[in-house]
Amino acid sequence: MIIVQIFFAILLLGPILWGVRNWAKYKKASAPEGIANYTTMINSSVLYAIAFNLIFFLQELFLVLGKKALGLEAILYHNNHNWEGEHPMTLLMQGSGALAIFLIGLICLAIFHFLKNSKSIWKLFVLWLAFHGLVQSLPQVAVAYLDPSTDVGEALVGYLNLSQPLQIILALSSIIAIAMVNIWFSRQLLEFVSNDVDLNNPKAKFMYIRFIAVGAAIIGSLLIVPFRIPPIGQAITPFIIFVFSIPWIWASATVSKHIRRTSNRINENIYWSPIVFLVLLLIFFQLVLAPGVEF
């Protein structure tokens, strides 16, 4: 367990130390104007919040569908789910939600690949969907080793009864994957920078990520809070996701070389359609899902 805890510490503290080092290294360097603005941050934060909520909803939906497939009576809520009945494979189905959003994340990555040259702001939404599909699922594999009572822990340990060495291998692999995935996402986010910005300047990359990812994720996490309550304890979830992922995106911004930029309007104007979508989604969560939907 100690080695997994050490890797967890590296996962959490490593990018912070790396990022602070980069910030100190480039803070006195000059940067070109027009790197990004609050328009970029607002657009990205709204899309980030929508993506988080949809992925979390899909995770709970597939948890419910998995139990429904076993003949259990399941209820879907906005923050969780419940069920009645017993079946020998119930513990296995506790992992169905994480597996589903992991696969959805991969599918969204494939879709994003075909949207590379699109000018639509919704291209960033697809990227955030892929992001949340992966970063909401991968950490659950590592946490399952430390706490077998979690959903994925019940599937891997409670039902599959994986040996401890295999559990450790899966936990360490997922931690390494989290870091690598987020470093890759940092490069993809840099592709949204305006065409007139010189990305040979490391500080320009660092500053752009601060708007489109760091600032957007902070605001986006705050926007998610109304979706997560009551109970208030659920409000911490988006900030846990932030801690696991965004520091890596921020710290690794200067690593990427030869960024392939594609035209996108995310930096130009604040778009109201995602904001309206987010509000409608909140209404759906609170009025339809909060009371519970029986399956």
C-alpha positions as CSV (number, residue, x, y, z in Angstrom):
1,M,0.0,0.0,0.0
2,I,2.9,2.3,0.7
3,I,4.0,2.4,-2.9
4,V,0.5,3.3,-4.1
5,Q,0.4,6.1,-1.5
6,I,3.7,7.4,-2.8
7,F,2.4,7.4,-6.4
8,F,-0.7,9.2,-5.2
9,A,1.5,11.8,-3.5
10,I,3.4,12.2,-6.8
11,L,0.1,12.5,-8.7
12,L,-1.1,15.3,-6.4
13,L,2.1,17.2,-5.5
14,G,4.3,16.5,-8.6
15,P,2.4,18.7,-11.1
16,I,2.1,21.5,-8.5
17,L,5.9,21.6,-7.9
18,W,6.5,21.3,-11.6
19,G,4.1,24.1,-12.4
20,V,5.5,26.4,-9.8
21,R,9.0,25.8,-11.2
22,N,7.8,26.7,-14.7
23,W,5.9,29.8,-13.4
24,A,9.1,31.0,-11.6
25,K,11.2,30.3,-14.7
26,Y,9.0,32.2,-17.1
27,K,7.3,34.9,-14.9
28,K,9.8,37.6,-16.0
29,A,9.6,36.6,-19.6
30,S,7.6,38.8,-22.0
31,A,4.5,37.4,-23.6
32,P,2.6,38.6,-26.7
33,E,-0.7,40.3,-26.4
34,G,-4.0,38.7,-27.2
35,I,-3.0,35.3,-25.8
36,A,-6.5,34.8,-24.3
37,N,-9.1,36.7,-22.4
38,Y,-12.0,36.2,-20.1
39,T,-14.2,35.3,-23.1
40,T,-12.1,32.1,-23.6
41,M,-12.4,31.4,-19.9
42,I,-16.2,31.8,-19.7
43,N,-16.9,29.8,-22.8
44,S,-14.6,27.0,-21.7
45,S,-16.0,27.0,-18.1
46,V,-19.6,26.6,-19.2
47,L,-18.7,23.7,-21.6
48,Y,-16.6,22.2,-18.8
49,A,-19.5,22.2,-16.4
50,I,-21.9,20.7,-19.0
51,A,-19.4,18.0,-19.8
52,F,-18.9,17.1,-16.1
53,N,-22.6,16.8,-15.4
54,L,-23.4,14.8,-18.5
55,I,-20.5,12.3,-17.8
56,F,-21.5,12.0,-14.1
57,F,-25.1,11.4,-15.1
58,L,-24.1,8.8,-17.6
59,Q,-22.0,7.0,-15.0
60,E,-25.0,6.8,-12.6
61,L,-27.3,5.8,-15.5
62,F,-25.2,2.9,-16.5
63,L,-24.9,1.8,-12.9
64,V,-28.7,1.7,-12.8
65,L,-29.0,0.0,-16.2
66,G,-26.5,-2.6,-15.0
67,K,-28.6,-3.5,-12.0
68,K,-31.8,-3.3,-14.1
69,A,-30.3,-6.0,-16.4
70,L,-30.0,-8.2,-13.3
71,G,-33.7,-7.8,-12.5
72,L,-33.2,-5.4,-9.6
73,E,-35.4,-2.4,-9.0
74,A,-33.1,0.7,-9.4
75,I,-33.7,4.4,-8.8
76,L,-31.6,7.1,-10.5
77,Y,-31.0,10.4,-8.7
78,H,-29.0,13.5,-9.7
79,N,-26.1,12.7,-7.3
80,N,-26.4,8.9,-6.8
81,H,-28.6,5.9,-7.3
82,N,-30.2,3.2,-5.2
83,W,-31.7,-0.3,-5.8
84,E,-33.8,-3.0,-4.2
85,G,-33.3,-6.7,-4.5
86,E,-30.4,-9.1,-4.5
87,H,-28.3,-10.8,-7.2
88,P,-25.0,-12.6,-7.1
89,M,-23.5,-10.2,-9.7
90,T,-24.6,-7.0,-8.0
91,L,-21.1,-6.2,-6.9
92,L,-19.8,-6.6,-10.4
93,M,-22.3,-4.2,-11.7
94,Q,-21.0,-1.6,-9.3
95,G,-18.1,-1.1,-11.8
96,S,-20.4,-0.7,-14.8
97,G,-20.6,3.1,-14.5
98,A,-16.9,3.7,-14.4
99,L,-16.4,1.3,-17.3
100,A,-19.1,3.0,-19.3
101,I,-17.8,6.6,-18.9
102,F,-14.2,5.3,-19.7
103,L,-15.5,3.9,-23.0
104,I,-17.5,7.1,-23.6
105,G,-14.4,9.1,-23.1
106,L,-12.5,7.1,-25.7
107,I,-15.4,7.4,-28.1
108,C,-15.4,11.2,-27.6
109,L,-11.7,11.3,-28.3
110,A,-12.4,9.5,-31.7
111,I,-15.1,12.1,-32.4
112,F,-12.8,14.9,-31.5
113,H,-10.2,13.6,-34.0
114,F,-12.8,14.0,-36.8
115,L,-13.7,17.5,-35.6
116,K,-10.1,18.8,-35.6
117,N,-10.7,21.3,-38.3
118,S,-14.1,22.4,-37.1
119,K,-14.6,26.1,-36.2
120,S,-17.5,25.2,-33.9
121,I,-17.1,26.0,-30.2
122,W,-18.8,22.7,-29.5
123,K,-15.5,21.0,-30.5
124,L,-14.1,22.1,-27.2
125,F,-17.2,20.5,-25.6
126,V,-16.4,17.2,-27.1
127,L,-12.9,17.5,-25.8
128,W,-14.1,18.2,-22.3
129,L,-16.5,15.2,-22.6
130,A,-13.5,13.0,-23.4
131,F,-11.6,14.6,-20.6
132,H,-14.2,13.9,-18.0
133,G,-14.9,10.4,-19.3
134,L,-11.3,9.5,-18.6
135,V,-10.5,11.5,-15.5
136,Q,-13.7,10.6,-13.7
137,S,-13.1,6.9,-14.4
138,L,-9.3,6.2,-14.1
139,P,-8.9,7.5,-10.6
140,Q,-11.6,5.1,-9.4
141,V,-9.3,2.2,-10.2
142,A,-6.6,3.6,-8.0
143,V,-9.0,4.5,-5.2
144,A,-10.5,1.0,-5.4
145,Y,-7.2,-0.4,-4.1
146,L,-7.1,2.0,-1.1
147,D,-10.8,1.7,-0.4
148,P,-12.5,-1.6,-1.6
149,S,-15.9,-0.3,-0.4
150,T,-16.1,2.1,-3.4
151,D,-18.1,1.2,-6.5
152,V,-15.1,0.0,-8.5
153,G,-13.6,-1.5,-5.4
154,E,-16.6,-3.7,-4.9
155,A,-16.4,-4.9,-8.5
156,L,-12.6,-5.6,-8.5
157,V,-12.1,-6.8,-5.0
158,G,-15.6,-7.8,-3.8
159,Y,-16.7,-9.7,-6.9
160,L,-13.6,-10.5,-9.0
161,N,-11.5,-11.0,-5.9
162,L,-8.3,-9.8,-7.7
163,S,-5.1,-10.6,-5.9
164,Q,-3.3,-7.8,-4.1
165,P,-0.3,-7.7,-6.6
166,L,-2.8,-7.3,-9.5
167,Q,-4.7,-4.6,-7.6
168,I,-1.4,-2.8,-7.0
169,I,-0.5,-3.1,-10.7
170,L,-3.9,-1.7,-11.8
171,A,-3.7,1.1,-9.2
172,L,-0.2,2.2,-10.3
173,S,-1.1,1.9,-14.0
174,S,-4.2,4.1,-13.5
175,I,-2.1,6.7,-11.7
176,I,0.4,6.8,-14.5
177,A,-2.4,6.9,-17.1
178,I,-4.0,9.9,-15.3
179,A,-0.8,11.9,-15.6
180,M,-0.1,10.9,-19.2
181,V,-3.7,11.6,-20.3
182,N,-3.7,15.1,-18.8
183,I,-0.4,16.0,-20.4
184,W,-1.9,15.0,-23.7
185,F,-5.0,17.1,-23.0
186,S,-2.8,20.1,-22.4
187,R,-1.5,19.9,-25.9
188,Q,-5.0,19.6,-27.4
189,L,-6.2,22.6,-25.5
190,L,-3.3,24.7,-26.8
191,E,-4.5,24.1,-30.3
192,F,-7.4,26.4,-29.6
193,V,-5.1,29.5,-29.2
194,S,-5.6,32.3,-31.7
195,N,-3.6,32.0,-34.9
196,D,-1.8,35.3,-34.3
197,V,-0.2,34.2,-31.1
198,D,3.4,33.0,-31.2
199,L,3.4,29.7,-29.4
200,N,7.2,29.4,-29.6
201,N,7.0,31.6,-26.5
202,P,6.7,29.2,-23.5
203,K,5.0,31.9,-21.4
204,A,2.3,32.3,-24.0
205,K,1.4,28.6,-23.7
206,F,1.5,28.8,-19.9
207,M,-0.8,31.8,-19.9
208,Y,-3.3,30.4,-22.4
209,I,-3.7,27.2,-20.4
210,R,-4.4,29.4,-17.4
211,F,-7.4,30.8,-19.1
212,I,-8.8,27.8,-21.1
213,A,-8.1,25.1,-18.5
214,V,-7.2,26.3,-15.0
215,G,-9.5,29.3,-14.7
216,A,-12.2,27.6,-16.7
217,A,-12.1,24.5,-14.5
218,I,-12.3,26.6,-11.3
219,I,-15.3,28.5,-12.5
220,G,-16.8,25.3,-14.1
221,S,-16.5,23.5,-10.8
222,L,-18.4,26.3,-9.0
223,L,-21.1,26.1,-11.7
224,I,-21.4,22.4,-11.0
225,V,-22.2,22.9,-7.3
226,P,-25.9,23.7,-7.8
227,F,-26.1,20.3,-9.7
228,R,-24.7,18.5,-6.7
229,I,-26.8,19.6,-3.8
230,P,-28.5,18.5,-1.6
231,P,-26.7,16.9,0.2
232,I,-23.9,19.5,0.4
233,G,-21.2,16.8,0.7
234,Q,-21.7,16.0,-2.9
235,A,-20.4,19.5,-3.9
236,I,-16.8,18.4,-3.3
237,T,-16.7,16.0,-6.2
238,P,-15.9,18.4,-9.0
239,F,-13.0,19.9,-6.9
240,I,-11.6,16.4,-6.4
241,I,-11.6,15.9,-10.2
242,F,-9.9,19.3,-10.5
243,V,-7.1,18.3,-8.1
244,F,-6.4,15.0,-9.9
245,S,-6.2,16.5,-13.3
246,I,-5.9,20.3,-14.0
247,P,-2.5,20.7,-12.3
248,W,-1.0,18.3,-14.8
249,I,-2.5,20.2,-17.7
250,W,-1.1,23.5,-16.3
251,A,2.3,22.2,-15.4
252,S,2.9,20.5,-18.8
253,A,1.8,23.4,-20.9
254,T,5.4,24.4,-21.9
255,V,6.3,20.8,-22.8
256,S,4.4,20.6,-26.1
257,K,6.3,21.6,-29.2
258,H,5.1,22.4,-32.7
259,I,1.4,22.9,-31.7
260,R,-1.0,22.4,-34.7
261,R,-3.5,25.2,-34.3
262,T,-6.9,25.0,-35.8
263,S,-9.3,28.0,-36.3
264,N,-11.9,28.2,-33.5
265,R,-14.2,30.9,-32.3
266,I,-13.9,30.0,-28.6
267,N,-11.7,33.1,-28.1
268,E,-13.9,35.6,-29.9
269,N,-17.3,36.0,-28.3
270,I,-19.3,34.7,-25.4
271,Y,-21.8,32.2,-26.7
272,W,-25.2,32.0,-25.2
273,S,-26.3,28.6,-26.5
274,P,-24.0,26.7,-24.0
275,I,-25.2,28.9,-21.2
276,V,-28.9,28.1,-22.0
277,F,-28.0,24.4,-22.3
278,L,-26.4,24.5,-18.9
279,V,-29.5,26.2,-17.3
280,L,-31.9,23.7,-18.9
281,L,-29.7,20.8,-17.7
282,L,-29.8,22.2,-14.2
283,I,-33.6,22.4,-14.3
284,F,-33.7,18.8,-15.6
285,F,-31.4,17.6,-12.8
286,Q,-33.3,19.4,-10.0
287,L,-36.9,18.8,-11.2
288,V,-36.6,15.3,-12.7
289,L,-33.6,13.6,-11.3
290,A,-33.5,14.9,-7.8
291,P,-36.8,13.2,-6.8
292,G,-35.6,10.0,-8.4
293,V,-36.5,8.1,-11.5
294,E,-37.4,4.4,-11.2
295,F,-36.1,1.8,-13.6
